[in-house]
Amino acid sequence: QVQLLESGGGLVQAGGALRLSCAASGTFFRLSVMSWYRQAPGKQRELVASISATGSTNYADSVKGRFTISRDNAESTIYLQMNGLKPEDTAVYYCHSVRPMGIDSWGQGTQVIVSS
């Protein structure tokens, strides 16, 4: 079983920055694909960024050039550096992991609100 705990959300002004953190407990972190998803009210949950066990990254087109996902295997933690925030980035952001056997886990989410 994997537990994921997000932190770092908050209320910021457009153009500001936040860094989200997700601390993972359990096994196979180093071999897990880690991702950040977000879900705005009335919208489907969408993939924001992912990072593989080898460090390869993928981003949604809407956040390319603004967000950076990274992982610290020594701390079993992933981060999402969010720069140049826009009101449309407002959402609950969720940490997600997929272990090699395909078992996935979700964090509880952290709220990000970007005001105009």
Salt bridges, closest charged atoms under 4 A:
GLU46 OE2 - ARG38 NE 2.72
ASP61 OD1 - LYS64 NZ 3.04
ASP89 OD1 - ARG38 NH1 2.91
ASP89 OD2 - ARG66 NH1 2.71
ASP104 OD2 - HIS96 NE2 3.15
